């Protein structure tokens, strides 16, 4: 177990942190981003997705579902980068550029999804 914690700390760059910080990084940096990422991956591969609308969920298919899947993928990666990379000593500089790029991809994915639904 101690070897696992050392590897985990080295990976996330939190060698001298409290256990609360480790738990937060695990939950907010790995587990929470996995949900939209995996759903986005399944949306892209199956070309079927759901999106929250005014009257509940909207079923999407085809181009709209793939665009929503790209938005979900970028949201999951954005959450991971924000929660894990920003505090890492060597990845902090890359995190800013990655967050900007992923926010742009998320916005384009959402706009493309709306374009596919409307036209």
C-alpha positions as CSV (number, residue, x, y, z in Angstrom):
1,X,0.0,0.0,0.0
2,X,2.9,2.4,0.8
3,X,4.4,1.8,-2.7
4,X,1.0,2.7,-4.3
5,X,0.8,6.0,-2.3
6,X,4.3,6.9,-3.3
7,X,3.5,6.3,-7.0
8,X,0.2,8.2,-6.6
9,X,1.9,11.1,-5.0
10,X,4.7,11.2,-7.5
11,X,2.1,11.1,-10.4
12,X,0.1,14.0,-9.0
13,X,3.0,16.0,-7.6
14,X,1.7,16.1,-4.0
15,X,4.5,14.4,-2.2
16,X,4.2,16.5,1.0
17,X,0.5,16.8,1.2
18,X,-2.2,15.8,3.7
19,X,-4.5,12.9,3.2
20,X,-7.5,15.2,2.7
21,X,-5.6,16.7,-0.3
22,X,-5.0,13.2,-1.7
23,X,-8.7,12.3,-1.4
24,X,-9.7,15.6,-3.0
25,X,-7.3,15.1,-5.9
26,X,-8.6,11.5,-6.3
27,X,-12.2,12.5,-6.4
28,X,-12.1,15.8,-8.2
29,X,-9.2,15.0,-10.5
30,X,-9.8,11.4,-11.5
31,X,-13.2,10.1,-10.6
32,X,-15.5,13.1,-11.3
33,X,-13.9,13.8,-14.7
34,X,-14.2,10.2,-15.7
35,X,-18.0,10.4,-15.7
36,X,-18.4,13.1,-18.5
37,X,-15.4,11.7,-20.3
38,X,-16.7,8.1,-20.5
39,X,-20.2,9.3,-21.4
40,X,-18.7,11.5,-24.1
41,X,-16.7,8.6,-25.5
42,X,-19.8,6.4,-25.6
43,X,-21.7,9.2,-27.3
44,X,-19.1,9.6,-30.0
45,X,-18.8,5.9,-30.6
46,X,-22.5,5.1,-30.6
47,X,-23.7,8.4,-32.2
48,X,-26.5,8.6,-29.5
49,X,-26.6,11.0,-26.6
50,X,-28.8,12.9,-24.3
51,X,-28.7,16.5,-23.4
52,X,-30.6,18.4,-20.7
53,X,-33.3,20.6,-22.2
54,X,-36.1,22.7,-20.8
55,X,-38.5,19.8,-20.7
56,X,-36.2,17.1,-19.5
57,X,-33.7,15.2,-21.6
58,X,-33.3,15.7,-25.3
59,X,-32.3,12.6,-27.3
60,X,-29.7,13.3,-29.9
61,X,-28.4,11.2,-32.7
62,X,-25.9,11.5,-35.6
63,X,-23.9,14.7,-35.9
64,X,-25.6,16.3,-32.9
65,X,-24.7,13.4,-30.7
66,X,-21.1,13.3,-31.8
67,X,-20.8,17.1,-31.2
68,X,-22.3,16.6,-27.7
69,X,-19.9,13.7,-27.1
70,X,-16.9,16.0,-28.0
71,X,-18.3,18.6,-25.6
72,X,-18.6,15.9,-22.8
73,X,-15.1,14.6,-23.6
74,X,-13.6,18.1,-23.4
75,X,-15.5,18.8,-20.1
76,X,-14.0,15.7,-18.5
77,X,-10.5,16.5,-19.6
78,X,-11.0,20.1,-18.5
79,X,-12.0,19.0,-15.0
80,X,-9.0,16.7,-14.8
81,X,-6.6,19.3,-16.0
82,X,-8.0,22.0,-13.7
83,X,-7.9,19.7,-10.6
84,X,-4.7,17.8,-11.2
85,X,-2.4,19.7,-13.4
86,X,-2.8,23.2,-12.0
87,X,-1.1,22.3,-8.7
88,X,1.6,20.1,-10.2
89,X,5.0,21.9,-10.1
90,X,6.0,20.9,-13.6
91,X,2.6,21.0,-15.3
92,X,1.3,24.3,-14.0
93,X,2.4,26.2,-17.1
94,X,0.9,23.6,-19.5
95,X,-2.4,23.6,-17.5
96,X,-3.3,27.1,-18.4
97,X,-2.9,26.5,-22.2
98,X,-4.7,23.2,-21.9
99,X,-7.6,24.7,-20.0
100,X,-8.0,27.4,-22.6
101,X,-7.9,24.9,-25.5
102,X,-10.3,22.5,-23.8
103,X,-12.8,25.4,-23.0
104,X,-12.6,26.3,-26.7
105,X,-13.3,22.7,-27.8
106,X,-16.2,22.5,-25.3
107,X,-17.7,25.7,-26.7
108,X,-17.4,24.6,-30.3
109,X,-18.9,21.2,-29.4
110,X,-21.9,22.8,-27.7
111,X,-22.4,25.2,-30.6
112,X,-22.1,22.4,-33.2
113,X,-24.6,20.3,-31.2
114,X,-27.1,23.2,-31.3
115,X,-26.4,23.7,-35.0
116,X,-27.1,20.0,-35.6
117,X,-30.3,20.2,-33.7
118,X,-31.6,23.4,-35.3
119,X,-30.6,22.8,-38.9
